[in-house]
């Protein structure tokens, strides 16, 4: 099968969140399984210089005044063809793929990702660049949401799969953008790409794609409800028969405590004692007291309301007064950043807070902490809890989305840890339930034999992409046969 995979970010070239990890790992697993796959991505600043021997394929007329050069290279570390859209006026900028370094979202994001969507569609019809044509185009999140619309507009024979990674980010823009993006006026309606008087990339993806997927079975059900649907619950209910929830996996080559290049010491399921050495090194690096028998809690996250980290801040004093330590890495809402920085000032040697993005440190926190805290109010899939399982760092999660699908709680009794237990799951989502659940985890941590049994059960979980890639392959086959 020939598959064109469209994304706005991909690890290791450009990353703001989990979409980049999925975009790097899923195509790699599909390619290893024998799929004929190409990936398309904007050429952000410095990307052409970073990639190996990019070859100019030619130009595509995207809109009447926009001609894009298309370069082919390989996704670093793989043999997968990567098509880069070179249009410096839109993509060669300081800052991130979606935001100005200071002033928030780029004001022309509608055009920037309209171009990505349109180029993806143009690559799926006969063109002068290459004879290769996809049978399926896999679009990811709102940034590629117009692709299924353009495919229909161009009468492409390729089928489209649209994956919802996070419904909260929708790509809604002023209605006037429909003219610039050459969207047909007759489709600016409820049964089309219109959403409360705006154009919506997310709405277009959901409405026009041949098939829909999202990143966990629980999230697939949740987004059909008012609480989690963000205004799309009615449309998603209508398309429920076309909606599949497939739990994400992780790259088990990159995330492997036995080989992780960012760790000072390596360990595996039969050598867990070395995990304590990683913890000791992390405590030294972060200026925390050297206390091996004190539970060290880890957070690597955007510091936002969605992630529930305001709840952790609310109960932090009761938690820290019990003697545990806390290591936080992330950035986000200024008030939350300030709250956590104030905690570090108040509890020197007990709390470490690093504001920003730091991939090496994220690996060391994942390996060196004992309990990984994810009290998200909603979480389409989440990857950090799977990294925790892989590293024997026990996840404590809210019962939502992919967290509920990947972490199994249980009640520990005198006879030991339940055989299917891999972490701690909050039965309700509020600060006090978080505190009670954390205290339960800390109590189990104090029993070394129970804790080690729990670690081993966590590390035995299959969190790889191989099984998930097979699920996607089956989905592609189904959509082709529709």
PLY file of the C-alpha trace (Angstrom):
ply
format ascii 1.0
element vertex 482
property float x
property float y
property float z
element edge 481
property int vertex1
property int vertex2
end_header
0.00 0.00 0.00
1.16 3.53 -0.82
0.64 6.00 2.04
1.28 9.75 2.21
1.60 10.89 5.83
1.03 14.64 6.38
2.08 16.38 9.59
3.11 19.80 10.90
5.88 18.47 13.16
8.04 15.38 13.42
10.72 14.07 15.75
13.69 14.53 15.56
13.42 17.57 13.24
10.78 19.76 14.93
8.82 19.07 18.11
6.35 20.92 20.31
4.49 17.91 21.71
3.26 14.37 21.27
2.26 14.83 17.61
5.95 15.01 16.70
6.70 11.75 18.51
3.78 9.98 16.81
4.73 11.41 13.40
8.26 10.06 13.77
7.43 6.67 15.28
4.28 5.52 13.46
5.65 5.93 9.90
8.85 4.19 11.02
6.85 1.20 12.29
4.69 1.15 9.14
7.78 1.30 6.92
9.37 -1.57 8.88
6.19 -3.57 8.29
6.61 -3.13 4.53
4.42 -0.13 3.72
5.41 2.18 0.86
5.27 5.48 2.72
6.24 9.10 2.18
5.96 11.96 4.68
5.21 15.60 3.86
6.19 18.48 6.18
6.87 22.24 5.93
10.55 23.14 5.65
10.89 25.25 8.79
13.99 27.36 9.42
17.23 25.41 9.07
15.53 22.14 8.17
16.92 21.81 4.65
20.42 22.37 6.02
19.85 19.76 8.73
18.58 17.01 6.45
20.81 14.76 4.37
21.25 15.70 0.69
17.84 17.23 -0.04
17.00 16.85 -3.74
14.83 19.40 -5.54
11.86 17.64 -7.15
10.28 20.73 -8.67
7.65 23.34 -7.89
3.93 23.19 -7.23
1.47 25.97 -7.96
-0.49 25.99 -4.69
-2.48 29.21 -4.97
-2.38 31.77 -7.77
0.43 33.72 -6.06
2.18 30.91 -4.17
4.62 28.54 -5.85
6.34 26.10 -3.48
9.57 24.20 -4.08
9.43 20.56 -3.00
12.58 18.80 -1.81
12.97 15.11 -1.11
15.26 13.79 1.60
15.07 11.04 4.24
13.62 11.22 7.72
16.81 11.23 9.85
17.78 7.76 11.03
15.48 6.04 8.51
15.12 5.31 4.81
11.64 6.90 4.67
11.26 9.56 1.95
10.53 12.98 3.44
9.04 15.70 1.24
9.78 19.22 2.48
7.69 22.22 1.38
10.08 25.11 0.87
8.39 28.51 0.96
10.56 30.80 3.11
7.99 33.61 3.41
5.77 31.27 5.41
8.11 28.83 7.12
11.62 30.32 7.47
10.96 32.15 10.75
12.24 32.42 14.29
10.17 30.78 16.98
8.11 27.60 16.82
6.01 26.12 14.05
2.85 27.81 15.33
3.98 30.76 17.45
6.03 33.92 17.22
8.79 33.96 19.90
6.98 36.79 21.75
3.61 37.68 20.25
1.67 34.42 20.28
0.28 32.53 17.30
1.39 33.55 13.82
-1.35 35.72 12.36
-1.16 33.92 9.01
-1.38 30.36 10.36
-4.46 29.84 8.19
-2.33 30.41 5.09
0.72 28.54 6.42
-1.24 25.37 7.10
-3.61 25.92 4.22
-0.50 25.58 2.04
0.50 22.38 3.86
-3.01 20.98 3.36
-3.15 21.95 -0.32
0.35 20.67 -1.15
-0.53 17.34 0.48
-3.60 17.08 -1.74
-1.64 18.09 -4.87
0.83 15.28 -4.16
-2.11 12.85 -4.18
-3.15 13.62 -7.77
-1.07 13.19 -10.95
1.73 15.79 -10.85
5.03 16.53 -12.50
7.16 15.84 -9.42
7.00 12.05 -9.23
5.08 9.10 -10.64
4.39 7.80 -7.11
0.78 8.32 -6.06
-0.68 7.46 -2.64
-3.71 5.25 -2.18
-4.27 6.72 1.29
-3.45 10.16 2.70
-3.12 10.18 6.50
-3.74 13.69 7.87
-2.92 14.68 11.43
-4.69 17.34 13.51
-6.10 20.68 12.36
-2.94 21.75 10.51
-3.77 19.23 7.77
-7.54 19.39 8.22
-8.24 21.00 4.84
-6.51 18.17 2.96
-9.60 15.88 2.85
-11.58 18.86 1.54
-9.02 19.64 -1.20
-8.85 15.94 -2.15
-12.59 15.99 -2.83
-12.36 19.36 -4.57
-9.73 17.90 -6.92
-11.57 14.57 -7.39
-8.54 12.66 -6.15
-8.82 8.88 -6.12
-6.81 8.74 -2.87
-8.73 8.01 0.33
-8.20 10.14 3.43
-7.78 9.26 7.09
-7.94 12.19 9.52
-6.43 11.65 12.98
-7.56 13.81 15.90
-4.69 14.14 18.35
-6.27 16.89 20.46
-9.74 18.28 19.70
-9.10 21.35 21.86
-6.86 22.84 19.14
-9.12 23.41 16.14
-7.62 25.83 13.63
-10.60 28.21 13.52
-10.07 31.39 11.49
-11.96 34.41 10.16
-14.41 33.52 7.40
-12.60 35.74 4.89
-9.74 33.23 4.73
-11.97 30.98 2.59
-11.29 33.19 -0.43
-7.51 33.17 0.04
-7.56 29.40 0.51
-9.78 28.81 -2.56
-12.50 27.07 -0.55
-15.79 26.85 -2.40
-18.35 29.37 -1.15
-21.15 26.80 -1.41
-19.41 24.68 1.27
-19.31 27.49 3.83
-22.23 26.03 5.78
-23.05 23.71 8.67
-22.75 20.72 6.33
-19.27 21.85 5.33
-16.23 23.62 6.75
-18.14 26.44 8.54
-18.05 26.47 12.35
-19.90 29.25 14.23
-19.27 31.77 11.45
-15.59 30.87 11.00
-13.76 28.43 8.80
-12.48 25.46 10.79
-9.64 23.22 9.67
-10.67 20.66 12.31
-14.29 20.71 11.14
-13.17 20.20 7.53
-11.07 17.20 8.51
-13.87 15.61 10.51
-16.54 16.32 7.91
-14.74 15.46 4.66
-12.31 12.64 5.55
-13.22 9.14 4.44
-12.27 7.75 7.83
-11.48 9.22 11.24
-9.15 8.02 13.95
-8.08 9.26 17.32
-5.34 8.33 19.71
-7.09 6.10 22.24
-10.34 4.12 22.46
-11.53 6.03 25.55
-10.89 9.41 23.89
-12.87 8.25 20.84
-15.86 7.82 23.15
-15.18 10.98 25.19
-15.15 13.35 22.20
-18.71 12.34 21.39
-19.84 13.95 24.67
-20.50 17.58 25.49
-17.74 17.61 28.13
-14.95 16.66 25.73
-16.43 17.39 22.28
-15.56 21.13 22.13
-18.58 21.78 19.92
-17.94 18.86 17.56
-19.71 16.17 19.61
-22.80 16.14 17.36
-20.78 15.73 14.17
-18.58 13.08 15.79
-21.64 11.15 16.96
-22.96 11.34 13.40
-19.66 9.91 12.13
-19.22 7.39 14.96
-19.23 4.44 12.53
-16.20 5.97 10.77
-14.31 6.79 14.01
-11.65 4.42 15.38
-9.66 4.82 18.59
-6.12 3.41 18.34
-3.88 3.86 21.36
-0.54 5.45 20.53
2.70 3.64 21.15
6.19 4.98 21.81
9.54 4.62 20.09
11.08 1.86 22.18
14.50 2.45 20.58
14.61 6.09 21.70
12.93 5.34 25.04
14.91 2.41 26.40
16.52 2.57 29.86
19.02 -0.12 28.80
20.50 2.05 26.01
19.29 5.65 26.57
22.24 7.91 25.69
20.97 10.64 28.03
21.28 8.48 31.16
24.46 8.29 33.28
23.75 4.61 34.10
21.69 2.05 32.20
19.28 -0.47 33.70
16.63 -3.01 32.73
13.94 -5.12 34.34
16.48 -7.53 35.87
18.87 -4.79 36.94
16.56 -2.34 38.69
19.10 -1.55 41.40
20.91 0.64 38.84
17.80 2.84 38.62
18.74 4.11 42.08
22.07 5.33 40.68
20.18 7.30 38.01
18.04 8.80 40.78
21.14 9.75 42.77
22.66 11.46 39.70
19.41 13.31 38.99
19.20 14.56 42.57
22.76 15.87 42.23
22.02 17.52 38.86
18.90 19.26 40.18
20.28 20.26 43.56
18.02 17.93 45.53
19.03 16.29 48.79
20.66 12.87 48.40
17.96 10.69 49.90
17.53 7.33 48.17
14.58 6.20 50.30
12.50 9.36 49.83
10.03 9.17 46.93
10.96 11.51 44.09
7.96 12.66 42.04
8.40 13.69 38.41
6.50 16.04 36.08
7.41 16.68 32.44
4.55 18.61 30.90
3.05 21.77 29.60
2.10 23.72 32.71
-1.57 24.22 31.89
-5.05 23.79 33.30
-5.65 20.86 30.91
-2.75 18.97 32.45
-4.21 19.38 35.95
-0.99 20.80 37.34
-2.85 23.55 39.16
-4.29 20.71 41.29
-0.80 19.47 42.09
0.20 23.02 43.06
-2.86 23.25 45.33
-1.89 20.18 47.38
1.88 20.64 47.14
2.39 21.86 50.69
0.62 18.87 52.28
2.55 16.60 49.95
5.98 18.11 50.51
5.57 18.29 54.26
5.47 14.49 54.22
9.08 14.58 53.01
8.89 13.59 49.33
10.77 15.42 46.57
9.48 16.95 43.32
11.21 17.50 39.96
9.29 19.59 37.38
10.22 20.30 33.76
7.94 22.31 31.50
6.50 25.66 30.55
3.09 27.15 29.97
0.74 29.45 31.85
2.75 32.22 33.57
0.82 31.90 36.85
1.58 28.18 37.09
5.22 28.75 36.22
5.41 31.30 39.03
3.67 28.98 41.51
6.14 26.19 40.88
9.14 28.52 40.98
7.87 29.83 44.33
7.66 26.23 45.59
11.29 25.71 44.67
12.24 28.81 46.66
10.19 27.65 49.63
11.50 24.08 49.61
15.19 24.24 48.67
16.75 20.83 48.20
13.30 19.31 47.98
11.79 20.86 44.83
13.44 21.47 41.45
11.69 23.42 38.69
13.14 23.85 35.20
11.12 26.13 32.93
11.42 25.32 29.23
11.96 22.38 26.92
14.92 20.07 27.51
14.87 16.66 25.83
17.93 15.18 27.62
16.63 16.26 31.04
13.18 14.85 30.24
14.79 11.43 29.78
16.71 11.71 33.05
13.59 12.79 34.97
11.69 9.89 33.45
14.39 7.44 34.53
15.46 9.00 37.83
12.12 9.66 39.50
9.99 7.08 41.29
6.44 8.28 40.55
5.39 10.18 37.44
2.41 12.49 38.02
-0.21 13.12 35.26
-3.51 14.40 36.71
-4.80 15.66 33.33
-8.38 16.92 33.10
-8.44 15.40 29.64
-5.70 13.56 27.78
-6.37 12.23 24.27
-3.57 9.71 24.65
-0.52 10.92 26.52
2.92 9.45 25.98
4.71 10.26 29.23
2.77 7.63 31.16
4.03 5.05 28.63
7.58 6.32 29.01
7.03 5.83 32.76
5.89 2.24 32.27
8.90 1.56 30.05
11.32 3.04 32.63
9.80 1.50 35.75
8.75 4.95 36.94
5.24 4.31 38.17
2.63 6.58 36.56
-0.09 8.19 38.65
-2.82 9.33 36.28
-6.36 10.65 35.98
-9.00 8.30 34.62
-9.39 9.89 31.20
-8.51 9.25 27.54
-5.36 7.30 26.84
-4.32 7.47 30.49
-7.26 5.22 31.38
-6.43 2.88 28.48
-2.72 2.47 29.23
-2.41 2.49 33.04
-4.20 -0.11 35.16
-4.79 0.65 38.82
-5.71 -1.73 41.59
-6.01 -2.22 45.32
-2.88 -3.53 46.98
-3.63 -6.02 49.76
-1.49 -7.96 52.19
-0.82 -10.71 49.65
0.79 -8.21 47.27
0.27 -6.23 44.08
-2.59 -7.31 41.75
-1.16 -9.05 38.69
-2.61 -6.53 36.22
-1.69 -3.37 38.16
0.79 -1.03 36.46
0.19 2.30 38.22
-2.19 4.44 40.22
-5.44 5.83 38.79
-7.40 8.68 40.41
-11.09 7.68 40.67
-12.15 11.35 40.50
-10.37 14.38 39.15
-9.89 16.91 41.96
-7.00 18.06 44.18
-7.98 15.99 47.20
-8.34 12.75 45.26
-4.92 13.51 43.78
-3.49 13.91 47.28
-5.10 10.69 48.55
-3.87 8.75 45.49
-0.35 10.14 45.85
-0.30 9.12 49.51
-1.35 5.60 48.49
1.52 5.48 46.00
3.99 6.75 48.59
2.79 4.07 51.03
3.48 1.34 48.45
6.87 2.90 47.67
7.77 2.38 51.33
7.43 -1.40 50.80
10.42 -2.27 48.54
9.21 -5.75 47.53
5.76 -4.49 46.51
7.26 -1.53 44.69
9.68 -3.67 42.72
6.88 -6.05 41.76
4.86 -3.07 40.52
7.85 -1.74 38.56
8.37 -5.07 36.83
4.70 -5.37 35.90
4.85 -1.86 34.44
8.00 -2.59 32.45
6.47 -5.75 30.94
3.70 -3.77 29.21
3.77 -3.65 25.41
4.00 0.07 24.63
5.67 -0.34 21.22
4.31 0.87 17.90
4.37 -2.55 16.22
0.87 -3.62 17.33
-0.52 -0.12 16.79
0.99 0.05 13.31
-0.84 -3.16 12.44
-4.08 -1.54 13.62
-3.45 1.46 11.35
-2.58 -0.81 8.44
-5.92 -2.56 8.90
-7.66 0.83 9.02
-6.02 1.87 5.72
-7.11 -1.39 4.10
-10.67 -0.83 5.29
-10.85 2.73 3.97
-9.44 1.70 0.55
-12.14 -0.93 0.22
-14.98 1.47 1.12
0 1
1 2
2 3
3 4
4 5
5 6
6 7
7 8
8 9
9 10
10 11
11 12
12 13
13 14
14 15
15 16
16 17
17 18
18 19
19 20
20 21
21 22
22 23
23 24
24 25
25 26
26 27
27 28
28 29
29 30
30 31
31 32
32 33
33 34
34 35
35 36
36 37
37 38
38 39
39 40
40 41
41 42
42 43
43 44
44 45
45 46
46 47
47 48
48 49
49 50
50 51
51 52
52 53
53 54
54 55
55 56
56 57
57 58
58 59
59 60
60 61
61 62
62 63
63 64
64 65
65 66
66 67
67 68
68 69
69 70
70 71
71 72
72 73
73 74
74 75
75 76
76 77
77 78
78 79
79 80
80 81
81 82
82 83
83 84
84 85
85 86
86 87
87 88
88 89
89 90
90 91
91 92
92 93
93 94
94 95
95 96
96 97
97 98
98 99
99 100
100 101
101 102
102 103
103 104
104 105
105 106
106 107
107 108
108 109
109 110
110 111
111 112
112 113
113 114
114 115
115 116
116 117
117 118
118 119
119 120
120 121
121 122
122 123
123 124
124 125
125 126
126 127
127 128
128 129
129 130
130 131
131 132
132 133
133 134
134 135
135 136
136 137
137 138
138 139
139 140
140 141
141 142
142 143
143 144
144 145
145 146
146 147
147 148
148 149
149 150
150 151
151 152
152 153
153 154
154 155
155 156
156 157
157 158
158 159
159 160
160 161
161 162
162 163
163 164
164 165
165 166
166 167
167 168
168 169
169 170
170 171
171 172
172 173
173 174
174 175
175 176
176 177
177 178
178 179
179 180
180 181
181 182
182 183
183 184
184 185
185 186
186 187
187 188
188 189
189 190
190 191
191 192
192 193
193 194
194 195
195 196
196 197
197 198
198 199
199 200
200 201
201 202
202 203
203 204
204 205
205 206
206 207
207 208
208 209
209 210
210 211
211 212
212 213
213 214
214 215
215 216
216 217
217 218
218 219
219 220
220 221
221 222
222 223
223 224
224 225
225 226
226 227
227 228
228 229
229 230
230 231
231 232
232 233
233 234
234 235
235 236
236 237
237 238
238 239
239 240
240 241
241 242
242 243
243 244
244 245
245 246
246 247
247 248
248 249
249 250
250 251
251 252
252 253
253 254
254 255
255 256
256 257
257 258
258 259
259 260
260 261
261 262
262 263
263 264
264 265
265 266
266 267
267 268
268 269
269 270
270 271
271 272
272 273
273 274
274 275
275 276
276 277
277 278
278 279
279 280
280 281
281 282
282 283
283 284
284 285
285 286
286 287
287 288
288 289
289 290
290 291
291 292
292 293
293 294
294 295
295 296
296 297
297 298
298 299
299 300
300 301
301 302
302 303
303 304
304 305
305 306
306 307
307 308
308 309
309 310
310 311
311 312
312 313
313 314
314 315
315 316
316 317
317 318
318 319
319 320
320 321
321 322
322 323
323 324
324 325
325 326
326 327
327 328
328 329
329 330
330 331
331 332
332 333
333 334
334 335
335 336
336 337
337 338
338 339
339 340
340 341
341 342
342 343
343 344
344 345
345 346
346 347
347 348
348 349
349 350
350 351
351 352
352 353
353 354
354 355
355 356
356 357
357 358
358 359
359 360
360 361
361 362
362 363
363 364
364 365
365 366
366 367
367 368
368 369
369 370
370 371
371 372
372 373
373 374
374 375
375 376
376 377
377 378
378 379
379 380
380 381
381 382
382 383
383 384
384 385
385 386
386 387
387 388
388 389
389 390
390 391
391 392
392 393
393 394
394 395
395 396
396 397
397 398
398 399
399 400
400 401
401 402
402 403
403 404
404 405
405 406
406 407
407 408
408 409
409 410
410 411
411 412
412 413
413 414
414 415
415 416
416 417
417 418
418 419
419 420
420 421
421 422
422 423
423 424
424 425
425 426
426 427
427 428
428 429
429 430
430 431
431 432
432 433
433 434
434 435
435 436
436 437
437 438
438 439
439 440
440 441
441 442
442 443
443 444
444 445
445 446
446 447
447 448
448 449
449 450
450 451
451 452
452 453
453 454
454 455
455 456
456 457
457 458
458 459
459 460
460 461
461 462
462 463
463 464
464 465
465 466
466 467
467 468
468 469
469 470
470 471
471 472
472 473
473 474
474 475
475 476
476 477
477 478
478 479
479 480
480 481
